[in-house]
Amino acid sequence: MMKKIQKGFTLTEIIIAIILTSMVGLLIGLVFNTMFSGRNIIEREASIQSEMRTSMQYVDRTIGKATSVFVLDESKYGKDVRKTEGWNYIGLSPDGKKVINYIWNKSTKSWDESVLGTNSLYDMQLDLEFKADESYQDNRLINYNLTGQYKNSKNKLSIDTAISALNTKQVISKVAKGKKGVALAYRNDPIEGQVNTAVSFVFDTSGSMAYGLWNQKLEPTDSRTRMNILKTKANLLVDDLKEIGNVSVNLVRFSGDASYIQEDFVELDKDTETIKTKIKALPTSWITNPGDGLRYGLVSLQRNPAQLKYVVLLTDGIPNAYTASPDGIGKYDLTANFPTNGKQIKADQPVSLTTEYVGQVAKTFGSGVKRISVIGFSGNVKEIKDGQKIADQIKTVGKVDSTFVIATNEAALEQTFADIKKQIQQDLWFVSGP
């Protein structure tokens, strides 16, 4: 038998085999390299995420202890913006690569810098944004976004969270429209400001104030009369205003005409009983002339040197009187001479004239007044709806900020007074802030 001859590999086949083997090896190498590279990226991003969270946690702890917090835009925080002494700041470093806590040092009269997290986030460019959450029920929530972007890359890492400034009364935003909050200013001690606040109470003492909320006739001593409810809630407001500090109050009554019940402003830090006693003695009689009451209140504020000035004007009915010019020149009395001559009172006048008088009074004496709060206090909304016209005249003619609120019961009046106190407090913090 003949032996079968075995055929060997040709040179070409060997070369092809080598090439194929090399290609397979290369592909395997690429796969492994990609796997390890992806792992490195994942680990790096996880590390960066951890750094960002560390920064945010530090901010959360710091702001949680603050007694006052402001959200600032670039006009209040930046490279060329001078920081306010006494305040601490949280924001980005000038190069935008670090989150810095600038802590005010009373001894050196300068700021100590503390980097939040480690010194590096892999050379990322950071973007920081704070937003005060106005929808939050007690205005102490801050939305916080930190974004990092690799150099020469579109790849971004972003973390969102919310900070609750539980130890402060409220968070105040100083972010202008169209701009974003880039930093927080905070402090851990009360503001020791010397901003003085003056409030003139201008209260309706017309005959209807002796009635119940729904015009039911009651005994003068009945706690359900509008006047007795007002006395109780106004005295609570006095106590609330005292808590603010550096607040003084006086008291004006109006019916057909107006007069001072307490002309000199009482400093609540030193004395609350004087104004409370005067409030308890408020009478009730006659018609409704809110313009004359406002005239007395605004004139007294013009003589007061306080930096923040307010009027709280409460009425329970349709304005039906105004005060005529004493010398016959002009329609209305726009003088600062008191007391008012009873012969000048024009009764049973249309609302258009009585509210017009209010506007002219605000125009004449309202300069420097921060706000006039108008309150309609009655169970019958139809009786007090014209309070809106009073507020509108104050705002459009008098150029003084004015709000109108309807209070139809005891709880609503107490809440309205509480809101007024809160607004004054916010104004004070805004003025005293960075």
QUIBELNOR-V711560 format. One record per helix or strand. SS is the DSSP state (H for helix, E for strand). FROM is the first residue (numbers start at 0). TO is the last residue. If there is no record, write none. Layout:
# QUIBELNOR-V711560
[[SS | FROM | TO] [SS | FROM | TO]]
This chain:
# QUIBELNOR-V711560
[[H | 10 | 63] [E | 67 | 71] [E | 87 | 91] [E | 98 | 104] [E | 109 | 114] [E | 124 | 131] [E | 140 | 148] [E | 155 | 163] [E | 170 | 173] [E | 180 | 180] [E | 182 | 186] [E | 196 | 203] [H | 206 | 209] [E | 211 | 211] [E | 224 | 224] [H | 225 | 243] [E | 246 | 253] [E | 257 | 266] [H | 272 | 279] [H | 289 | 301] [E | 307 | 314] [E | 321 | 323] [E | 331 | 331] [H | 341 | 343] [E | 344 | 345] [H | 350 | 364] [E | 370 | 376] [H | 380 | 383] [H | 386 | 395] [E | 401 | 406] [H | 409 | 431]]
